Amino acid sequence: MRCYIADLPNATTATGVTASGLPIHVTFRAARPPALSHLCVHCPGVSFSAPAPKVVATHAGVLLLRVPIDPSDYLSCVKSQFWDYYVYTPAASPPRLELLPKRFNDSEAAIVSTAGGGYVVAALKNRIPRRDPAGGRGAFIKTEFELHRYRSSSGEGWVTDQISVEEPVRDALVPLPWAVADVMPYHESGKTVTIGGERGTVAWVDLWRGVILCDVLVDDERPVLRDVPLPVPARGNWGRLIRDGDPSYVRDVTAGRSKGSIKYVEMEFRPPTTTTVVPDSYLEWARGGGSSKVIREGGWKVTTWSMAIPVGSWEDWRRECDVDVGDLTAVDDGTPWVSEPTSPCEVGNLEMVVAVDVRKKTLLGVAELDRQKSFGLMPSYSSSEISSYLK
């Protein structure tokens, strides 16, 4: 997601102007997975002391990008009103970089590619909860939203609809634990996933609670919000919700249009543990100096789920497979793959992208992650199909 600040032009380089009048160049640099492709952003004569430009969302051959309005002012970039947002189309002839007329929070925004090289940018914003006039003084309505849409071909700017979830079901199917039920919103988008199709379906994803679906290309009818909860959390992650942990460390949702499904993945981490081992016999215990400490290695387990597109209801989630890190074998010779112990110093200087076939339980490849493009433990990449649209 994080862009390089570099001038490395190629056939995908697009040029534009920032809201403050600065020239800007954006270039897509492709890489073969599991290495990560990335963007280069260059403003001639400007030093970026502010946070780096960031990929917000992608779909098909278009990309939504944010860039600080004043790249030299670090403090001015802490809020969304201090960012420019662009739509970048690297496969166009020539490549295009278009400045959007409105700003929004990153997690609210999605982009949908349309026929003829156009696009729609959609942002779903929570409305302030209001008291239910029919539900007594203690009841609040938390399922109302504003849908903002910008269509590149219309020329009418942003259009806003006030809409609500058609059938809220997650409180009944996957309820929140009592400790956080009153303070958490019904839905808090952490990312967007464009499913696409004729109606331009977008999923606004709350990785703790579920997915809200909306068809953003519909013009002749009022948009509808559909609620699809995620499967219940794995046991090892129950406490993370109460501790207000970031769900993107352990859960993710994406769309695999080539396979006609939406995918959900969850990881459980096992920390290393120290166990006291006592010998079976007294003589062995006495001669060996008593009990001993054994460190058991940590690890992780992955579970994947899928749902066919068009997305149906919560009951349509299908559990596909589980894989434990201890089950993995290398794809080249079939020998078990076990990570060797590494010192904290070495771990701090090494970040990797690991490609795993979860069905066959094989390790497909490993690539070192460039630290300039990562944020430590934070998820630092976005799935994209842009490479398949380039000549």
ZIGI-V205001 format. One record per backbone hydrogen bond with DSSP energy under -1.0 kcal/mol. NH is the residue of the N-H (numbers start at 1). CO is the residue of the C=O. If there is no record, write none. Layout:
BEGIN
NH;CO
NH;CO
END
This chain:
BEGIN
3;53
4;39
13;10
14;26
16;24
18;22
21;18
24;16
25;42
26;14
27;40
29;38
35;32
38;29
40;27
41;4
42;25
46;43
49;47
49;71
50;71
54;66
55;1
56;64
57;64
59;62
62;59
63;88
64;57
65;86
66;54
67;84
69;82
73;70
77;74
82;79
83;80
84;67
86;65
87;98
88;63
89;96
92;89
96;89
98;87
100;85
108;105
109;106
110;122
112;120
114;118
120;112
121;150
122;110
123;148
124;108
125;146
127;144
130;141
132;139
135;132
139;136
141;130
145;163
146;125
147;161
148;123
149;159
150;121
152;119
154;151
159;149
161;147
163;145
165;143
166;225
172;169
173;169
174;170
180;177
181;177
184;180
190;205
191;205
193;203
195;201
196;201
200;197
201;196
202;214
203;193
204;212
205;191
206;210
210;206
211;228
212;204
213;226
214;202
216;200
217;199
226;213
228;211
230;209
237;234
238;235
243;239
244;241
245;240
249;246
250;247
251;247
252;265
254;263
256;261
259;256
261;256
262;307
263;254
264;305
265;252
266;303
267;250
268;301
270;299
273;296
275;294
277;292
285;281
286;282
287;283
288;284
290;285
292;277
294;275
296;273
299;270
301;268
302;323
303;266
304;321
305;264
306;318
307;262
309;260
316;313
317;314
318;306
320;304
323;302
325;300
327;324
329;361
330;335
331;363
334;330
337;328
347;343
348;344
350;347
353;367
355;365
357;362
361;357
362;357
363;329
364;355
365;355
367;353
369;351
373;370
378;375
388;385
389;386
390;387
END
